[in-house]
Amino acid sequence: MTTVLVTGGVVIRCVCPRQVDTPGFRAAAAAGPSATGRMRGVPPGRVLDAVDRSLARRPARDLYVFPDPLTRAVARARRWLPGPTARPVGRITASR
C-alpha cells in the first residue's frame, strides 16, 4: 500500500521510528530512565537512511517506513495481536 499523487509525482510515506537519539531525547533520558521507557534511541542517520531506501524503491511498496527491525516487529504485533500486546505497551507508556 502506498500513496502517490500522480499529477505532481509526490510520494507519501509515514515514517515510524521509535525514540530517535536527539539532544532532547538524551536530556529526557538523563532526567529519569522511565521518561524514555528505558530504551535507547535510534541514530538519526538510520532514520534518514530508511527514508532514502524507501523513496528509492520504484514502484513504491510500502506506506510505512520502519527504521529498525524492533519497530517493525512491535507495529506488526500490535496490529495482529492487539489484546496480548496492550498490557506490555501500556506499562511502557504509563511509566512516562
C-alpha positions as CSV (number, residue, x, y, z in Angstrom):
1,M,0.0,0.0,0.0
2,T,1.4,3.4,-0.9
3,T,0.1,6.8,-1.9
4,V,1.4,8.7,-4.9
5,L,-0.1,11.9,-6.1
6,V,0.2,11.1,-9.7
7,T,-0.1,14.7,-11.1
8,G,2.8,16.1,-9.1
9,G,4.8,12.9,-8.6
10,V,4.7,13.3,-4.8
11,V,5.3,10.1,-2.9
12,I,3.8,9.9,0.7
13,R,5.4,7.9,3.4
14,C,4.6,7.6,7.1
15,V,7.9,7.3,9.0
16,C,7.6,5.3,12.2
17,P,10.8,5.4,14.3
18,R,10.9,4.6,17.9
19,Q,12.7,7.1,20.0
20,V,15.3,9.0,18.0
21,D,18.6,9.8,19.6
22,T,18.5,13.6,19.7
23,P,19.6,16.1,22.3
24,G,16.1,16.3,23.6
25,F,15.8,12.5,23.9
26,R,19.2,12.4,25.8
27,A,18.0,15.1,28.2
28,A,14.8,13.2,28.9
29,A,16.8,10.0,29.5
30,A,19.2,11.8,31.8
31,A,16.2,13.2,33.8
32,G,14.9,9.7,34.5
33,P,15.1,6.4,32.8
34,S,11.3,5.9,33.0
35,A,10.8,9.0,30.8
36,T,12.2,7.2,27.8
37,G,10.9,3.7,28.6
38,R,14.5,2.7,29.4
39,M,15.1,2.3,25.7
40,R,18.0,3.6,23.6
41,G,17.3,6.0,20.8
42,V,17.8,5.1,17.1
43,P,20.5,7.2,15.5
44,P,19.0,10.0,13.3
45,G,21.1,8.8,10.3
46,R,19.5,5.4,10.4
47,V,16.0,7.0,10.2
48,L,17.1,9.1,7.2
49,D,18.7,6.1,5.5
50,A,15.5,4.2,5.9
51,V,13.5,7.0,4.3
52,D,16.0,7.2,1.4
53,R,15.8,3.5,0.8
54,S,12.0,3.7,0.8
55,L,11.9,6.5,-1.6
56,A,14.4,4.8,-4.0
57,R,12.0,1.8,-4.5
58,R,10.2,2.0,-7.7
59,P,7.4,1.2,-7.7
60,A,6.9,2.1,-4.1
61,R,5.9,-0.9,-1.9
62,D,5.0,0.4,1.5
63,L,3.3,3.4,3.0
64,Y,5.1,2.9,6.3
65,V,8.9,3.2,6.9
66,F,10.3,1.4,9.9
67,P,14.0,2.4,10.5
68,D,14.8,-0.7,12.6
69,P,13.5,-4.3,12.9
70,L,12.3,-3.8,16.5
71,T,9.9,-1.0,15.5
72,R,8.6,-3.1,12.6
73,A,8.1,-6.1,14.9
74,V,6.2,-4.1,17.6
75,A,4.0,-2.5,15.0
76,R,3.1,-5.8,13.5
77,A,2.5,-7.4,16.9
78,R,0.2,-4.6,17.9
79,R,-1.8,-4.9,14.7
80,W,-2.1,-8.7,14.6
81,L,-2.3,-9.3,18.4
82,P,-3.9,-6.2,19.9
83,G,-5.1,-7.9,23.1
84,P,-1.9,-9.6,24.2
85,T,0.3,-6.6,23.4
86,A,-1.9,-4.0,25.0
87,R,-0.7,-4.7,28.6
88,P,3.1,-4.5,28.0
89,V,2.8,-1.4,25.8
90,G,0.5,0.2,28.4
91,R,3.2,-0.4,31.1
92,I,5.8,1.3,29.0
93,T,3.7,4.3,28.1
94,A,2.2,4.7,31.6
95,S,5.7,4.9,33.1
96,R,6.5,8.1,31.2
